[in-house]
Amino acid sequence: MPFFDGLGYGIATALLIGPVFFTLLKAALDHGVTGGVVVAFGIIVSDIVVVAICLSGLATLLERSSTAWWMAMVAGFILMALGIHYIVRPVLHVETPIRATRRTTVGLFISGFLVNFVNPFVLAVWIGLVIHAENAYGDGVGVHSFLLGALTGIFLTDIGKAFLAHRLRPLLQPRTLKRVSLVIGVVLLLFSVRVFIHAARIG
């Protein structure tokens, strides 16, 4: 069935280690399961927007125009800013996570949305999934069922990540937590460099 085929692809895609994973991990460690879930919602909403773009045919235009360069540059700067923030201001607590305020919740949602949405590799993945769905199931219900399955797989996997990250907290000591924040920051900086290199190639 298209839905379960898409579900498998979605789970496989969500298991890839990227900037979105580290953003979700950081939110879950800082604000508990709630923080991770909020970021997961931001991620899935951005995925839905990207899928809509792909189905509308705008994805091809974005890839072939200067817009792709701008998107890559914006993604690079966002990842760089997040990486520097995690390195300079590591807010990790061992005993209990900080309860997210309304303002913090909005910020977490936006961070999840932006880190995923402006990443040019996310657009490339969804273009590939849409092409696969159209080749396998033609137009109409089959394609939509496949994409719904993929979105469901990604969302469920991200929710699972949020719960697992929260359960790791009792095993972490203060010094380790600071190192985790440092590693996340460095990884995000490395991803920003990768995106800048991608922008240079398409520029």
Backbone torsions as a table, in degrees:
resi	resn	phi	psi	omega
1	MET	NA	142.3	-178.6
2	PRO	-56.3	-39.5	-176.9
3	PHE	-61.5	-47.6	-177.0
4	PHE	-73.0	-29.3	173.0
5	ASP	-63.0	-47.6	178.0
6	GLY	-64.6	-36.1	178.8
7	LEU	-59.8	-42.7	179.0
8	GLY	-64.1	-43.0	178.2
9	TYR	-64.1	-40.1	-179.3
10	GLY	-64.0	-44.1	178.9
11	ILE	-63.8	-43.1	179.5
12	ALA	-62.7	-41.7	179.6
13	THR	-65.4	-41.8	-177.6
14	ALA	-69.5	-19.1	179.9
15	LEU	-81.2	-9.4	178.1
16	LEU	-68.4	140.8	179.8
17	ILE	-87.4	118.1	179.7
18	GLY	-149.1	-173.7	-179.1
19	PRO	-60.2	-32.0	179.2
20	VAL	-63.6	-41.4	179.9
21	PHE	-59.3	-45.1	-177.1
22	PHE	-72.3	-31.6	175.3
23	THR	-64.7	-43.2	178.7
24	LEU	-66.0	-42.9	179.4
25	LEU	-60.2	-45.4	-179.3
26	LYS	-62.4	-43.2	-179.7
27	ALA	-63.7	-40.7	-179.6
28	ALA	-68.0	-37.1	178.8
29	LEU	-70.4	-37.6	-177.9
30	ASP	-78.6	-37.8	-171.3
31	HIS	-126.1	15.4	177.4
32	GLY	75.1	-167.2	-177.9
33	VAL	-58.0	-38.8	-178.6
34	THR	-57.1	-45.5	179.8
35	GLY	-61.4	-43.8	178.9
36	GLY	-65.0	-39.7	-179.7
37	VAL	-66.1	-39.7	179.0
38	VAL	-62.2	-44.0	177.0
39	VAL	-62.6	-39.9	178.5
40	ALA	-60.0	-39.1	177.1
41	PHE	-65.3	-40.9	176.9
42	GLY	-61.3	-40.3	179.4
43	ILE	-63.9	-47.6	-175.5
44	ILE	-69.0	-34.9	177.5
45	VAL	-64.2	-41.5	178.4
46	SER	-66.0	-36.6	176.6
47	ASP	-63.0	-40.6	178.7
48	ILE	-61.7	-41.7	178.3
49	VAL	-63.2	-43.8	179.8
50	VAL	-63.7	-41.0	177.7
51	VAL	-61.2	-42.7	178.5
52	ALA	-61.5	-39.3	177.9
53	ILE	-63.6	-44.2	179.9
54	CYS	-62.6	-43.8	-178.7
55	LEU	-69.1	-26.8	-179.7
56	SER	-80.8	-12.2	-179.4
57	GLY	91.0	-1.5	-178.9
58	LEU	-71.8	-21.6	-177.2
59	ALA	-59.6	-40.7	179.9
60	THR	-63.4	-41.0	178.6
61	LEU	-64.0	-41.7	-179.4
62	LEU	-64.5	-37.6	-178.3
63	GLU	-71.9	-29.6	-173.4
64	ARG	-97.4	-4.7	-178.2
65	SER	-109.8	176.8	179.2
66	SER	-67.5	-12.4	178.6
67	THR	-59.2	-34.8	179.8
68	ALA	-60.7	-38.6	179.2
69	TRP	-65.2	-45.5	179.8
70	TRP	-63.5	-40.9	178.8
71	MET	-62.3	-41.4	179.5
72	ALA	-65.1	-41.2	-179.8
73	MET	-65.4	-44.0	178.3
74	VAL	-61.3	-43.8	178.3
75	ALA	-60.0	-44.2	179.9
76	GLY	-60.4	-44.4	-178.8
77	PHE	-69.2	-35.9	178.0
78	ILE	-66.0	-45.3	178.6
79	LEU	-63.5	-39.6	178.9
80	MET	-64.1	-43.9	180.0
81	ALA	-62.8	-42.4	178.5
82	LEU	-64.7	-42.1	179.7
83	GLY	-61.4	-45.7	178.9
84	ILE	-63.1	-40.6	-179.8
85	HIS	-61.6	-44.3	-179.2
86	TYR	-66.5	-31.5	179.6
87	ILE	-76.8	-44.2	-175.1
88	VAL	-78.4	-36.7	-176.3
89	ARG	-126.6	70.6	178.6
90	PRO	-75.1	102.9	-179.2
91	VAL	-101.5	88.6	179.7
92	LEU	-129.6	130.7	-177.7
93	HIS	-121.9	139.6	-175.2
94	VAL	-80.7	-46.4	-171.0
95	GLU	-68.5	-60.3	-179.4
96	THR	-140.6	145.5	177.3
97	PRO	-70.8	157.5	178.0
98	ILE	-75.1	129.5	178.6
99	ARG	-70.0	127.3	-177.2
100	ALA	-72.4	128.9	174.4
101	THR	-81.2	175.4	178.8
102	ARG	-60.7	-40.9	179.9
103	ARG	-66.1	-41.8	178.9
104	THR	-64.4	-40.0	-179.9
105	THR	-60.9	-44.1	177.8
106	VAL	-61.8	-42.6	178.9
107	GLY	-62.6	-40.4	179.0
108	LEU	-65.1	-42.2	178.5
109	PHE	-61.1	-46.0	-179.0
110	ILE	-64.4	-40.4	-179.7
111	SER	-63.7	-42.8	177.2
112	GLY	-62.7	-41.8	-179.3
113	PHE	-64.8	-50.0	-173.8
114	LEU	-69.3	-45.3	-178.3
115	VAL	-58.8	-34.0	179.7
116	ASN	-83.0	-44.1	-171.2
117	PHE	-68.6	-42.5	-175.3
118	VAL	-84.2	-3.0	179.3
119	ASN	-75.8	113.6	-177.3
120	PRO	-61.9	-23.8	-179.7
121	PHE	-71.9	-29.5	176.3
122	VAL	-65.3	-43.5	177.5
123	LEU	-60.7	-42.1	-179.7
124	ALA	-62.8	-41.1	179.7
125	VAL	-62.6	-45.0	-177.5
126	TRP	-69.9	-33.5	174.6
127	ILE	-61.0	-43.4	178.0
128	GLY	-61.9	-41.7	-179.9
129	LEU	-67.2	-39.6	178.9
130	VAL	-65.1	-43.3	178.5
131	ILE	-62.1	-43.1	177.9
132	HIS	-60.4	-45.5	-178.3
133	ALA	-63.2	-41.7	-179.0
134	GLU	-67.9	-37.5	178.9
135	ASN	-70.1	-35.2	-176.2
136	ALA	-83.5	-34.9	-171.2
137	TYR	-125.6	3.8	-180.0
138	GLY	72.8	-151.0	179.1
139	ASP	-100.5	159.7	172.0
140	GLY	98.7	-138.5	-170.1
141	VAL	-61.1	-40.2	-178.0
142	GLY	-59.7	-44.7	179.5
143	VAL	-64.0	-46.7	-178.8
144	HIS	-64.8	-36.8	178.2
145	SER	-66.3	-41.6	178.0
146	PHE	-61.4	-47.4	-177.8
147	LEU	-67.1	-35.7	175.8
148	LEU	-63.3	-40.6	177.3
149	GLY	-63.4	-42.1	179.5
150	ALA	-63.3	-44.3	178.5
151	LEU	-62.9	-41.1	178.9
152	THR	-63.3	-42.8	179.3
153	GLY	-61.9	-43.0	179.2
154	ILE	-63.9	-45.6	-176.8
155	PHE	-65.7	-45.2	-179.5
156	LEU	-63.7	-39.3	179.3
157	THR	-66.8	-40.5	178.3
158	ASP	-65.8	-37.8	176.0
159	ILE	-63.0	-41.8	177.3
160	GLY	-60.4	-39.9	177.7
161	LYS	-61.2	-41.2	-179.4
162	ALA	-61.9	-42.8	179.2
163	PHE	-68.7	-40.9	-179.2
164	LEU	-67.9	-39.9	179.4
165	ALA	-62.5	-40.1	179.9
166	HIS	-64.2	-37.3	-178.0
167	ARG	-73.9	-17.4	177.8
168	LEU	-75.6	-19.8	-174.0
169	ARG	-53.5	-46.0	-178.7
170	PRO	-61.8	-19.5	-178.6
171	LEU	-86.8	-7.6	-174.0
172	LEU	-102.4	133.9	175.8
173	GLN	-93.6	161.6	-177.5
174	PRO	-52.5	-45.5	-179.1
175	ARG	-64.1	-38.5	179.2
176	THR	-66.1	-39.7	179.8
177	LEU	-62.2	-39.7	177.8
178	LYS	-64.5	-38.8	178.5
179	ARG	-67.1	-37.4	177.7
180	VAL	-60.2	-45.1	179.0
181	SER	-62.3	-40.0	179.1
182	LEU	-64.7	-44.3	-179.9
183	VAL	-62.5	-44.4	179.2
184	ILE	-59.8	-44.3	179.3
185	GLY	-61.5	-44.7	-179.7
186	VAL	-64.6	-42.0	-179.6
187	VAL	-62.7	-42.2	178.7
188	LEU	-64.0	-37.7	176.7
189	LEU	-63.8	-39.9	178.9
190	LEU	-65.4	-39.3	176.6
191	PHE	-64.8	-35.8	178.0
192	SER	-63.6	-39.9	177.1
193	VAL	-61.8	-43.0	178.7
194	ARG	-60.2	-41.7	179.9
195	VAL	-68.0	-39.7	176.9
196	PHE	-61.3	-39.8	177.6
197	ILE	-63.0	-42.1	177.3
198	HIS	-61.3	-42.0	179.1
199	ALA	-63.1	-39.4	179.7
200	ALA	-63.9	-35.2	-178.8
201	ARG	-71.9	-33.1	-177.5
202	ILE	-94.7	-8.3	-177.1
203	GLY	-75.2	NA	NA
